[in-house]
Amino acid sequence: MTGMHTEAPPTRRPVRQLLAASVGNAVEWYDWYAYTFLATYIADQVFPKGADNSLVPLLSTFAVFAVGFFMRPVGGLLMGAIADRRGRRAALTVTILLMGGSSLLVGLTPTYAAAGVLAPVVLVVARLLQGLSVGGEFAASTTFLVESAGPGRRGLFSSFQYVSTTAGQLVASGVATVLVNTLSDERMNGWGWRLPFALGAVLSLVGFWIRQGARETRSEELRRGPRPGLFEALRRHPRESLLICGITAGGTIAYYTWTSYLPTYAELDAGIDKSDALLAGTISLAFFALLQPLGGMLSDRFGRRPLLLFFGVGFALLSVPLLHSLRDSFAVLLLVQCAGMILLTGFTSISAAVNAEIFPPRVRAAGIGFPYSLTVALFGGTAPYVGTLFKDLGHSGLFPWYVAVLCLLSSAVYLRLPETAHRELRR
């Protein structure tokens, strides 16, 4: 009876709940991805150039990208604990403010020519704060979204996790494309690359204001009960934690390869022009966002496992031929990206629901946040660096196989995953 009583308020205001999670989440991910799209400009300005290897600054930039990811498990654990102890809305408020501050810091990072080694140090600090925020954002917003859903709609609500993530990424890609096509290289390298991060700080304040109107989804029973310990989810639910790692490994390498690294991969391996690569990425991201609700609704009707297997087996079989088919052609790049987006929807549209359905409500946010973010850090955050490193070592053809193997391993987990789509969510 308690679960039914506490479920009602969020479902009476579904649009407002979706808006609160989605707008803030979009702002968070706009800031996060702006760094990726502008990586080559940051490399030129913040890191010393290698005397004998032009890829050294880019490798350094992607290494800092990976460093940010390794703060995400910490953010998932700490902000997840706040969500489980103080409420989902409290954690969402903290994460959006952290992201705004760190975005502003990236925009104010001095150049290596002006500040020497202090420049990359400031950038690393900013990325550490961003990683802390993003790790906590996923834990809190995943829980908030799925707990806000009415019966038979958890998959649909779950899909808005990546609708909003993609919206933020789409805006970041669009802003980067406009700047690259309107500003000269001199202006982009001088001050143009800083503009998106200043905009991100302003947008974070908008997200903060919108989230003040959200309804708390943590039940009254949990609010009155004893608060969970910081490591309670890991200590009491080790199997569930490992299960989330297995579910996520293939999904995260495929996601960051197709949505973040592919423009750089196309530039380095297929000789595609930078502006064409960014434009293809922007178009494919819009297509990807439109697919998410469809995937969520299909999972509500047919179950989570069929969609996960569609994704995992599809990427295991097609990653290598798709990435090897890239050549100096905008049309081919766009087709490869869109094909990957269709397969990827089998994972992204329902990952929030799958994760939330695994853990009990008492430790749901922290239970999701730490293993998910750790896996993303190990495999997703390192994808651009590993891909660039393979190229630097003269073995760029191995990277597609790396993606395929991880997706195959996750597919083995999906085969044994219990179906949770039609079970009642514990609250």
C-alpha positions in Angstrom: 0.0 0.0 0.0 2.8 2.4 0.8 4.4 1.9 -2.6 1.1 2.7 -4.3 0.5 5.8 -2.2 3.9 7.2 -2.9 3.8 6.4 -6.7 0.8 8.7 -7.3 2.2 12.2 -7.0 5.0 11.9 -9.6 2.7 10.3 -12.2 0.1 13.2 -11.9 2.8 15.6 -13.2 4.7 13.5 -15.8 5.5 16.4 -18.2 6.9 18.6 -15.5 9.0 15.7 -14.2 10.3 14.9 -17.6 11.1 18.6 -18.2 13.0 18.9 -14.9 15.2 15.9 -15.6 15.6 16.5 -19.3 16.5 20.2 -19.4 19.1 19.9 -16.6 20.5 16.7 -18.2 20.7 18.4 -21.6 22.7 21.3 -20.1 25.0 18.9 -18.3 25.8 17.0 -21.4 26.1 20.0 -23.6 29.0 21.1 -21.3 30.5 17.7 -21.3 30.5 17.2 -25.1 31.5 20.7 -26.0 35.0 19.6 -24.9 35.0 16.6 -27.2 33.9 18.6 -30.3 36.5 21.3 -29.7 39.3 18.9 -28.7 41.6 19.8 -31.5 41.5 23.5 -30.7 42.0 22.9 -27.0 45.0 20.7 -27.9 46.6 23.5 -29.9 46.2 26.1 -27.1 46.5 24.3 -23.8 49.2 21.6 -24.4 52.8 21.9 -25.7 53.3 20.7 -29.3 55.3 17.5 -29.8 58.4 18.2 -31.8 58.2 15.0 -33.9 54.6 13.9 -33.6 51.6 16.2 -34.3 49.2 13.8 -32.5 50.9 14.4 -29.1 48.7 17.4 -28.2 45.5 15.6 -29.3 46.5 12.5 -27.3 47.0 14.8 -24.3 43.5 16.3 -24.8 41.8 13.0 -25.0 43.8 11.8 -21.9 42.3 14.7 -20.0 38.9 13.6 -21.4 39.5 10.2 -19.9 40.6 11.7 -16.6 37.3 13.4 -16.3 35.6 10.0 -16.7 37.5 8.6 -13.8 35.9 11.1 -11.5 32.5 9.8 -12.6 32.4 6.8 -10.4 33.2 9.0 -7.4 30.4 11.3 -8.5 28.1 8.4 -9.0 28.8 7.2 -5.5 28.7 10.5 -3.7 25.8 12.1 -5.5 24.0 8.8 -5.6 24.3 8.7 -1.8 22.9 12.2 -1.6 20.0 11.1 -3.8 19.3 8.1 -1.5 19.8 10.0 1.7 18.5 13.5 1.0 16.3 13.0 -2.1 16.7 12.8 -5.9 16.0 16.5 -6.4 18.7 17.6 -3.9 21.3 15.6 -5.8 20.1 17.0 -9.2 20.5 20.5 -7.9 24.1 19.9 -6.8 25.1 18.3 -10.0 23.8 21.2 -12.2 25.6 23.8 -10.2 28.9 21.8 -10.3 28.7 21.5 -14.0 28.1 25.2 -14.5 31.1 26.1 -12.5 33.4 23.6 -14.2 32.2 24.7 -17.6 33.1 28.3 -16.8 36.6 27.1 -15.6 37.2 25.4 -19.0 36.3 28.6 -20.8 38.7 30.6 -18.7 41.7 28.1 -19.0 44.8 30.0 -19.9 46.9 29.0 -22.9 50.2 27.1 -22.6 52.0 30.0 -24.2 50.7 32.4 -21.5 50.8 30.2 -18.4 53.0 27.2 -19.1 52.2 24.1 -17.2 49.4 25.9 -15.2 47.2 25.7 -18.3 46.8 21.9 -18.5 46.5 21.8 -14.6 43.5 24.2 -14.7 42.0 22.1 -17.5 42.4 18.9 -15.5 40.8 20.5 -12.4 37.8 21.6 -14.5 37.4 18.1 -16.1 37.6 16.5 -12.6 34.7 18.7 -11.4 32.8 17.9 -14.6 33.3 14.2 -14.1 32.1 14.4 -10.5 29.0 16.2 -11.7 28.2 13.9 -14.7 28.6 10.8 -12.7 26.2 12.1 -10.1 23.8 13.3 -12.8 23.3 9.9 -14.3 22.7 8.3 -10.9 20.2 10.8 -9.8 18.4 11.5 -13.1 18.1 7.8 -14.0 16.4 7.1 -10.7 14.3 10.2 -10.8 13.0 9.5 -14.4 12.1 5.9 -13.9 10.4 6.5 -10.5 8.4 9.3 -12.1 6.9 6.9 -14.7 3.4 5.4 -14.5 2.7 1.7 -15.0 3.9 0.3 -18.3 5.8 3.6 -19.2 9.2 3.1 -17.6 10.8 2.3 -20.9 9.3 5.4 -22.5 10.4 7.6 -19.6 13.8 6.0 -19.6 14.3 6.9 -23.2 14.3 10.6 -22.3 17.7 10.1 -20.5 19.3 9.9 -23.9 16.9 12.2 -25.6 18.1 15.0 -23.3 21.7 13.8 -23.4 21.6 13.8 -27.2 19.8 17.2 -27.2 22.7 18.6 -25.2 25.2 16.9 -27.5 23.4 18.2 -30.5 23.5 21.8 -29.3 27.2 21.4 -28.6 27.8 19.9 -32.0 25.7 22.6 -33.7 27.4 25.4 -31.8 30.8 24.0 -32.7 29.8 23.6 -36.4 28.6 27.2 -36.6 31.8 28.5 -35.0 34.1 26.5 -37.2 32.2 27.6 -40.4 31.9 31.3 -39.4 35.2 32.1 -37.6 38.7 32.0 -39.1 41.2 29.5 -37.7 43.0 32.3 -36.0 39.9 33.5 -34.1 38.8 29.9 -33.3 42.2 29.2 -31.8 42.3 32.6 -30.0 38.9 32.9 -28.4 36.3 31.2 -30.4 36.7 27.8 -28.7 35.9 29.4 -25.3 32.5 30.7 -26.2 30.6 27.4 -25.9 31.9 26.9 -22.3 30.7 30.4 -21.3 27.3 29.6 -22.8 27.3 26.3 -20.8 27.7 28.2 -17.6 24.7 30.4 -18.4 22.6 27.4 -19.4 23.4 25.6 -16.1 21.7 28.4 -14.2 18.6 27.9 -16.4 18.7 24.2 -15.6 19.0 24.9 -11.9 15.9 27.2 -12.0 13.8 24.6 -13.8 14.8 21.8 -11.4 13.5 23.8 -8.4 9.9 22.9 -9.6 10.4 19.2 -9.6 8.6 16.8 -7.3 10.6 14.4 -5.1 10.2 10.7 -6.1 11.7 9.2 -3.0 8.9 7.7 -1.0 7.8 8.9 2.4 8.7 5.5 3.9 12.3 5.9 2.8 12.4 9.5 4.0 11.3 8.4 7.5 13.6 5.4 7.6 17.3 5.1 8.5 19.6 6.5 5.9 21.8 4.0 3.9 25.5 3.9 4.3 27.8 5.2 1.5 28.9 1.7 0.4 25.7 -0.2 1.4 24.8 -0.9 -2.3 28.2 -2.5 -3.0 28.3 -4.4 0.2 24.7 -5.8 0.1 24.2 -6.1 -3.7 27.5 -7.2 -5.3 25.8 -9.4 -7.9 23.6 -6.5 -9.1 26.7 -4.2 -9.2 28.6 -6.6 -11.4 25.5 -7.1 -13.6 25.4 -3.4 -14.3 29.0 -3.5 -15.3 28.4 -6.3 -17.8 25.3 -4.6 -19.2 27.1 -1.3 -19.7 30.5 -2.3 -21.1 29.5 -2.9 -24.7 26.9 0.0 -24.6 29.4 2.6 -23.5 32.2 1.8 -25.9 29.7 1.8 -28.8 28.0 5.0 -27.6 31.2 7.0 -27.2 32.7 5.7 -30.4 29.7 6.6 -32.5 28.6 9.9 -30.8 32.0 11.4 -29.7 35.0 9.9 -31.4 33.7 9.1 -34.9 34.2 12.7 -36.3 37.9 12.5 -35.1 38.2 8.9 -36.3 36.9 10.0 -39.8 39.4 12.9 -39.9 42.4 10.7 -39.0 41.6 7.5 -40.9 39.5 8.6 -43.8 40.7 12.1 -44.5 37.3 13.7 -44.1 37.2 17.5 -43.7 36.7 18.7 -40.1 33.6 20.7 -40.9 32.0 17.8 -42.8 32.7 15.4 -40.0 31.0 17.8 -37.5 28.0 18.3 -39.8 27.5 14.5 -40.3 27.7 14.1 -36.5 25.0 16.8 -36.0 22.6 15.2 -38.5 23.0 11.7 -37.1 22.5 12.9 -33.5 19.2 14.5 -34.4 18.2 11.2 -36.0 19.3 9.3 -32.9 17.2 11.5 -30.6 14.1 10.8 -32.6 14.6 7.1 -32.2 14.8 7.0 -28.4 11.1 7.2 -27.5 10.4 4.5 -30.1 12.9 2.2 -28.5 11.5 2.9 -25.0 7.9 2.1 -26.1 9.0 -1.1 -27.8 10.7 -2.3 -24.7 7.5 -1.5 -22.6 5.6 -3.8 -24.9 8.1 -6.5 -25.9 10.6 -6.4 -23.0 14.1 -5.1 -22.4 16.1 -8.1 -23.4 15.1 -8.3 -27.1 16.3 -4.7 -27.6 19.5 -5.2 -25.7 20.3 -8.3 -27.9 19.5 -6.3 -31.0 22.1 -3.8 -30.0 24.8 -6.2 -28.7 24.7 -8.8 -31.5 24.3 -6.1 -34.1 27.4 -4.2 -33.0 29.4 -7.4 -32.5 28.7 -8.3 -36.2 28.7 -4.9 -37.8 31.2 -2.6 -36.0 34.2 -3.8 -38.1 32.6 -3.6 -41.5 30.9 -0.2 -40.7 34.1 1.5 -39.5 36.3 -0.1 -42.2 33.9 1.2 -44.9 34.7 4.8 -44.0 36.4 6.8 -46.8 36.7 10.4 -47.8 32.9 10.8 -48.4 30.4 12.8 -46.4 27.5 10.5 -47.6 29.3 7.3 -46.5 30.2 8.8 -43.1 26.5 9.9 -42.6 25.2 6.4 -43.5 27.7 4.7 -41.2 26.8 7.0 -38.3 23.0 6.6 -38.8 23.3 2.8 -39.1 25.2 2.7 -35.8 22.6 5.0 -34.2 19.8 2.5 -35.1 21.6 -0.3 -33.4 22.7 1.8 -30.5 19.1 2.7 -29.7 18.6 -0.9 -28.4 20.8 0.0 -25.5 20.5 3.7 -24.9 16.7 4.0 -24.9 16.3 1.5 -22.0 19.5 1.6 -20.1 18.0 3.8 -17.4 15.0 1.5 -16.9 17.1 -1.7 -16.9 19.5 -0.2 -14.3 16.7 1.1 -12.0 14.8 -2.2 -12.2 17.8 -4.1 -10.8 18.3 -2.2 -7.5 15.9 -1.7 -4.6 14.8 1.8 -3.9 16.8 2.3 -0.7 20.1 2.3 -2.5 18.9 2.7 -6.1 20.8 5.9 -7.0 24.2 5.0 -5.5 23.8 1.4 -6.6 23.4 2.5 -10.2 25.8 5.4 -10.1 29.1 3.7 -9.0 29.2 0.5 -11.2 27.8 2.3 -14.2 30.1 5.2 -14.0 33.1 3.0 -13.3 32.4 0.9 -16.4 31.9 4.1 -18.5 35.2 5.4 -17.3 37.1 2.2 -18.1 35.6 1.7 -21.6 33.7 4.8 -22.8 35.9 7.5 -21.5 39.0 5.8 -22.9 37.5 5.2 -26.4 38.9 8.4 -28.0 42.3 7.9 -26.4 42.5 4.2 -27.4 41.4 4.9 -30.9 43.9 7.7 -31.3 46.6 5.6 -29.8 46.0 2.7 -32.2 46.3 5.3 -35.0 49.6 6.6 -33.5 51.0 3.1 -33.3 50.0 2.3 -36.9 47.3 -0.2 -36.1 44.1 1.9 -36.5 42.3 -1.2 -38.0 42.3 -2.9 -34.5 40.0 -0.3 -32.9 36.8 -1.6 -34.6 37.6 -5.1 -33.4 38.0 -3.8 -29.8 34.5 -2.3 -30.1 33.0 -5.6 -31.5 34.6 -7.8 -28.8 33.2 -5.7 -25.9 29.7 -5.7 -27.5 29.9 -9.5 -27.9 30.8 -9.9 -24.2 27.9 -7.7 -23.1 25.6 -9.8 -25.4 26.4 -12.8 -23.3 25.2 -10.9 -20.2 22.0 -9.9 -22.0 21.2 -13.5 -22.8 21.1 -14.4 -19.1 19.4 -11.2 -17.9 16.0 -11.7 -16.3 13.2 -9.8 -18.0 12.0 -6.9 -15.8 9.8 -4.8 -18.1 6.5 -6.1 -16.8 7.4 -6.3 -13.1 6.2 -3.7 -10.6 9.0 -1.3 -9.7 9.9 -1.4 -6.0 9.5 2.0 -4.4 
